[in-house]
Amino acid sequence: MERFINLPMFERTVMNCFVRISIGNNGQKPVYRVAEIVGVVETAKIYSLGKTRTNRGLKLKHGTQERVFRLEFISNQEFTETEYAKWRDICAQQNVPMPTIDMIERKQKDIKEALNYEFKDEDVEKIIEEKNRFRNRPTNYAMRKTCLMKERDAAMLRGDYDVAQDLGQQIDELESRASELDKKRSSSISLISYINDRNRKRNVEDAEKAILEEARANKGLKISDPFTRRITQPRMGFKSVEKKKRTNHSTDTGNTTG
């Protein structure tokens, strides 16, 4: 059902199809019935159906009894033999005719057409409009408020004061939700800043404690650190060469004198 809910031919596709509907529990065991879809209606409740939201309901027929159910109560599993037998017995007792071969073939064709349907631009626009209609909270409060204000002003110009009043209430509710969301966001930011500041102070305190403990352990003694640069004095290489030349010169002079 979730796959078909946004199709423009949704009602035509599901009409006269049979579904497995949950009607409650018998103790701890869920109870299901086989029912025929005989109508598509709008309910007073907006609810989630998978990843989408809708207010549509299905008028289901079991025997001669009809009742509206939300789509969220429809099972994705096949009928059991017991459920099918109970539905067939009820139809026989209440003189409800069985579906014909022609009707079954027609529904198979409708479902196949729905599975292969390619959305048009106008279909996409209707889907977006429907999703915005049933959205829990608008993604852009400022844009939504602007649209509501335009609709309210237009309603007042037309003289539809009841509609204008209703739109005004929606604007007030929107502002209230936006203010609440802003408070939560500010509270979250303050909490994060507090945690960061606390962690920063704790790191400084831990570093100071480590330095003091190291000083107490060393008792003022210097410990060789392989990563600390040692103090050295530079040595010029040409001095040794010059000294060697002088030594060689003295030796040569002595040999000549002898």
C-alpha positions as CSV (number, residue, x, y, z in Angstrom):
1,M,0.0,0.0,0.0
2,E,2.8,2.4,0.8
3,R,4.1,1.9,-2.8
4,F,0.7,2.9,-4.3
5,I,-0.4,5.6,-1.8
6,N,0.9,8.5,-3.9
7,L,-0.3,7.2,-7.3
8,P,-2.9,9.3,-9.1
9,M,-4.9,6.0,-9.8
10,F,-4.6,4.7,-6.2
11,E,-8.3,4.4,-5.6
12,R,-9.0,2.7,-9.0
13,T,-6.1,0.3,-8.3
14,V,-7.1,-0.8,-4.8
15,M,-10.9,-1.0,-5.4
16,N,-12.2,-4.6,-5.1
17,C,-8.8,-5.9,-4.1
18,F,-8.7,-8.2,-1.0
19,V,-6.5,-7.5,2.0
20,R,-5.6,-9.1,5.3
21,I,-6.7,-6.7,8.0
22,S,-5.8,-6.8,11.7
23,I,-8.9,-6.5,13.9
24,G,-7.2,-6.8,17.3
25,N,-5.9,-9.5,19.6
26,N,-7.3,-12.7,21.1
27,G,-5.3,-12.9,24.3
28,Q,-1.7,-12.6,23.1
29,K,-2.5,-13.7,19.5
30,P,-3.3,-11.2,16.8
31,V,-6.6,-11.8,14.8
32,Y,-6.9,-11.1,11.1
33,R,-9.8,-11.1,8.6
34,V,-10.0,-11.3,4.8
35,A,-11.8,-8.2,3.5
36,E,-12.6,-6.5,0.2
37,I,-11.8,-2.9,-0.4
38,V,-15.0,-1.1,-1.4
39,G,-14.0,2.5,-0.9
40,V,-11.2,5.0,-0.2
41,V,-11.9,7.8,2.3
42,E,-10.1,10.5,4.3
43,T,-10.0,10.0,8.1
44,A,-9.7,12.5,10.8
45,K,-6.3,11.1,11.9
46,I,-3.0,11.9,10.1
47,Y,-0.6,8.9,10.6
48,S,2.7,7.5,9.3
49,L,2.7,4.8,6.7
50,G,6.3,3.7,6.2
51,K,8.2,6.8,5.1
52,T,5.2,8.8,4.2
53,R,2.3,10.4,6.1
54,T,-1.4,10.3,5.1
55,N,-4.9,10.5,6.4
56,R,-6.4,8.0,4.0
57,G,-8.5,5.1,5.1
58,L,-10.0,2.1,3.4
59,K,-13.6,1.0,3.6
60,L,-13.4,-2.7,4.0
61,K,-16.2,-5.3,3.6
62,H,-16.3,-8.7,5.4
63,G,-19.4,-10.5,4.5
64,T,-22.1,-7.8,4.6
65,Q,-20.3,-5.7,7.3
66,E,-18.4,-2.6,6.3
67,R,-16.0,-0.6,8.3
68,V,-13.2,2.0,7.7
69,F,-9.6,1.1,8.7
70,R,-6.4,3.0,8.4
71,L,-3.8,1.5,6.0
72,E,-1.4,0.9,8.9
73,F,-3.5,-2.0,10.0
74,I,-3.2,-3.9,6.7
75,S,-0.9,-6.9,6.9
76,N,1.8,-7.6,4.3
77,Q,1.4,-11.3,4.7
78,E,-0.8,-13.7,2.7
79,F,-4.1,-15.0,4.0
80,T,-3.9,-18.3,6.0
81,E,-6.1,-21.2,5.0
82,T,-8.2,-20.7,8.2
83,E,-8.7,-17.0,7.5
84,Y,-9.8,-17.8,3.9
85,A,-12.1,-20.5,5.0
86,K,-13.8,-18.2,7.5
87,W,-14.3,-15.5,4.9
88,R,-15.8,-18.0,2.4
89,D,-18.2,-19.3,5.1
90,I,-19.3,-15.8,6.1
91,C,-20.0,-14.9,2.4
92,A,-22.0,-18.1,1.9
93,Q,-24.0,-17.5,5.0
94,Q,-24.8,-13.9,4.1
95,N,-25.3,-14.6,0.4
96,V,-22.4,-12.5,-0.7
97,P,-21.2,-13.5,-4.2
98,M,-17.7,-14.7,-4.8
99,P,-15.4,-12.6,-7.0
100,T,-15.5,-13.6,-10.7
101,I,-12.6,-14.6,-12.9
102,D,-13.1,-11.4,-15.0
103,M,-12.8,-9.2,-11.9
104,I,-9.6,-11.0,-10.7
105,E,-8.0,-10.6,-14.2
106,R,-9.0,-6.9,-14.3
107,K,-7.4,-6.3,-10.8
108,Q,-4.3,-8.1,-11.9
109,K,-4.1,-5.8,-14.9
110,D,-4.7,-2.7,-12.7
111,I,-1.9,-3.7,-10.2
112,K,0.5,-4.4,-13.1
113,E,-0.2,-1.0,-14.5
114,A,0.4,0.7,-11.2
115,L,3.7,-1.1,-10.7
116,N,4.9,0.1,-14.1
117,Y,3.5,3.7,-13.8
118,E,5.9,6.5,-14.7
119,F,5.3,9.7,-12.7
120,K,4.6,12.9,-14.6
121,D,5.6,16.4,-13.5
122,E,2.1,17.2,-12.3
123,D,2.1,14.0,-10.3
124,V,5.4,15.0,-8.6
125,E,3.9,18.4,-7.7
126,K,0.9,16.8,-6.1
127,I,3.1,14.4,-4.1
128,I,5.1,17.3,-2.8
129,E,2.0,19.2,-2.0
130,E,0.5,16.2,-0.2
131,K,3.7,15.6,1.8
132,N,3.8,19.3,2.9
133,R,0.2,19.1,3.9
134,F,0.8,16.2,6.3
135,R,4.3,17.2,7.4
136,N,4.7,17.1,11.2
137,R,6.7,20.3,11.3
138,P,7.8,22.5,8.4
139,T,11.5,22.4,7.4
140,N,11.5,26.2,6.9
141,Y,9.5,28.1,9.4
142,A,10.0,31.5,7.8
143,M,8.8,30.3,4.4
144,R,5.8,28.5,5.9
145,K,4.9,31.6,7.9
146,T,5.1,33.8,4.8
147,C,2.8,31.5,2.9
148,L,0.3,31.4,5.7
149,M,0.3,35.2,6.0
150,K,-0.4,35.5,2.3
151,E,-3.3,33.1,2.5
152,R,-4.7,34.9,5.5
153,D,-4.5,38.3,3.8
154,A,-6.2,36.9,0.7
155,A,-8.9,35.3,2.8
156,M,-9.6,38.7,4.5
157,L,-9.8,40.4,1.1
158,R,-12.4,37.8,0.0
159,G,-14.3,38.3,3.2
160,D,-13.6,34.7,4.5
161,Y,-13.0,35.8,8.1
162,D,-13.4,32.3,9.5
163,V,-10.7,31.0,7.2
164,A,-8.5,34.1,8.0
165,Q,-9.0,33.4,11.8
166,D,-8.0,29.8,11.4
167,L,-4.9,30.8,9.4
168,G,-4.0,33.3,12.1
169,Q,-4.1,30.5,14.7
170,Q,-1.8,28.4,12.5
171,I,0.6,31.3,12.4
172,D,0.5,31.7,16.2
173,E,1.2,27.9,16.6
174,L,4.0,28.1,14.1
175,E,5.7,31.0,15.9
176,S,5.3,29.1,19.2
177,R,6.9,26.0,17.8
178,A,9.7,28.1,16.2
179,S,10.4,29.8,19.6
180,E,10.5,26.4,21.4
181,L,12.9,25.0,18.8
182,D,15.1,28.1,19.1
183,K,15.2,27.7,22.9
184,K,16.2,24.0,22.6
185,R,18.9,24.9,20.1
186,S,20.3,27.7,22.3
187,S,20.2,25.3,25.3
188,S,22.2,22.7,23.3
189,I,24.8,25.2,22.3
190,S,25.2,26.4,25.9
191,L,25.6,22.9,27.1
192,I,28.3,22.1,24.5
193,S,30.2,25.3,25.4
194,Y,30.0,24.4,29.1
195,I,31.3,20.9,28.5
196,N,34.2,22.2,26.3
197,D,35.2,24.8,29.0
198,R,35.0,22.2,31.7
199,N,37.2,19.7,29.8
200,R,39.7,22.5,29.0
201,K,40.1,23.4,32.7
202,R,40.4,19.8,33.6
203,N,43.2,19.3,31.1
204,V,45.1,22.3,32.5
205,E,44.7,21.0,36.1
206,D,45.9,17.5,35.1
207,A,49.0,19.0,33.4
208,E,49.8,21.1,36.4
209,K,49.4,18.1,38.7
210,A,51.7,16.1,36.5
211,I,54.4,18.8,36.6
212,L,54.3,19.0,40.4
213,E,54.4,15.3,40.9
214,E,57.4,15.0,38.5
215,A,59.2,17.8,40.4
216,R,58.6,16.1,43.8
217,A,59.8,12.7,42.4
218,N,63.0,14.2,41.0
219,K,63.7,16.4,44.1
220,G,65.4,19.0,42.0
221,L,67.7,16.6,40.2
222,K,68.3,16.9,36.5
223,I,67.5,13.8,34.6
224,S,69.0,13.1,31.2
225,D,66.4,13.5,28.6
226,P,67.2,12.1,25.1
227,F,64.8,14.5,23.5
228,T,66.3,17.7,25.0
229,R,69.1,19.4,23.0
230,R,72.4,19.3,24.8
231,I,74.7,22.3,25.3
232,T,77.8,22.0,23.0
233,Q,80.7,24.2,21.8
234,P,81.4,24.5,18.2
235,R,84.9,23.3,16.9
236,M,86.5,24.7,13.8
237,G,88.0,22.0,11.6
238,F,90.8,24.1,10.0
239,K,92.7,24.6,13.3
240,S,93.8,20.9,13.4
241,V,94.9,21.1,9.8
242,E,97.0,24.3,10.5
243,K,98.6,22.6,13.6
244,K,99.5,19.6,11.5
245,K,101.2,21.8,8.9
246,R,103.2,23.5,11.6
247,T,104.4,20.2,13.0
248,N,105.4,19.0,9.6
249,H,107.3,22.2,8.9
250,S,109.3,21.9,12.2
251,T,110.2,18.3,11.4
252,D,111.5,19.3,7.9
253,T,113.6,22.1,9.4
254,G,115.2,19.7,11.9
255,N,116.1,17.3,9.2
256,T,117.8,20.0,7.1
257,T,119.9,21.2,10.0
258,G,121.2,17.8,10.8
